[in-house]
């Protein structure tokens, strides 16, 4: 019971960090439209917001669907690290932590042996 509570806490922290990425991405989109510079900031903000959503969804579905969950978390974390090149020192450890959380959350279901079973 205590381990399940611990894992729920880790998932909540991961979702909160991913939500922060989504909010920053949406904020940069709005800022680009206000400033009239729609070229790079809109694309960067959109990709940042989408990668944050991918990480959140991946963490939330990593238990019922381990492969998809870990894939979404990894793809979102890699995209965040590439987009925010000036924050690599922060995003890579966070990405590794999020992938680790998704992996151990998926392992609670018996994955990979029980993958695809109902």
Number of C-alpha atoms within 10 A of each C-alpha: 5 7 8 11 10 11 16 14 12 18 20 15 14 24 21 14 17 29 17 14 21 24 16 16 24 20 15 20 22 16 16 18 13 10 8 9 12 14 10 11 17 20 15 18 24 18 19 29 25 19 27 30 20 23 31 26 19 27 30 19 18 28 22 18 16 27 19 16 26 27 19 25 32 22 19 28 27 17 19 26 22 15 17 15 11 10 12 15 11 12 20 16 13 17 24 15 15 27 26 15 22 30 21 16 26 23 17 14 17 13 19 11 9 11 15 11 9 5
